[in-house]
Amino acid sequence: MLEYKFDTQLLIEGQGLDEDAIHDHIMQNIPGDCLLAVGDAELIKIHFHTNVPWKVLEYCATLGDIYDVVVENMQRQEDGLQG
């Protein structure tokens, strides 16, 4: 059984984005692991393993437009099922 079962990925497009501040906010407020928050002031890529992907989406939507959203159930994949 995986501790965090949803692989959550998305792009944030906005102005004045700060990848370090986004990284720190997610790590301090949303349980999960394997966080990547990379990009520049106008575009950030997020990759995060969590059990509450909607919290990631809610937070990121406050920062700008979110798109290319992918949420995959890694537990199903580990069990040999479609994610």
TAPE-V701963 format. One record per pair of residues at least 12 apart in sequence whose C-alpha atoms are under 7 Angstrom apart, sorted by the first residue. I is the first residue (numbers start at 1). GAP is how many residues later the second one is. If there is no record, write none. Layout:
# TAPE-V701963
I,GAP / I,GAP
This chain:
# TAPE-V701963
1,74 / 2,73 / 4,28 / 4,45 / 4,46 / 4,47 / 5,44 / 5,45 / 5,46 / 5,68 / 5,69 / 5,70 / 6,43 / 6,44 / 6,45 / 6,47 / 6,65 / 6,66 / 6,67 / 6,68 / 7,41 / 7,42 / 7,43 / 7,64 / 7,65 / 7,66 / 7,67 / 8,39 / 8,40 / 8,41 / 8,45 / 8,62 / 8,63 / 8,64 / 9,37 / 9,38 / 9,39 / 9,60 / 9,61 / 9,62 / 10,35 / 10,36 / 10,37 / 10,56 / 10,57 / 10,58 / 10,59 / 10,60 / 11,32 / 11,33 / 11,34 / 11,35 / 11,55 / 11,56 / 11,57 / 12,31 / 12,32 / 12,33 / 12,48 / 12,52 / 12,53 / 12,54 / 12,55 / 13,29 / 13,30 / 13,31 / 13,51 / 13,52 / 13,53 / 14,28 / 14,29 / 14,49 / 14,50 / 14,51 / 15,26 / 15,27 / 16,25 / 16,26 / 17,23 / 17,24 / 17,25 / 18,23 / 19,18 / 19,19 / 19,20 / 19,25 / 23,14 / 31,19 / 32,16 / 32,17 / 32,18 / 33,15 / 33,16 / 33,17 / 34,14 / 34,15 / 35,12 / 35,13 / 35,14 / 36,12
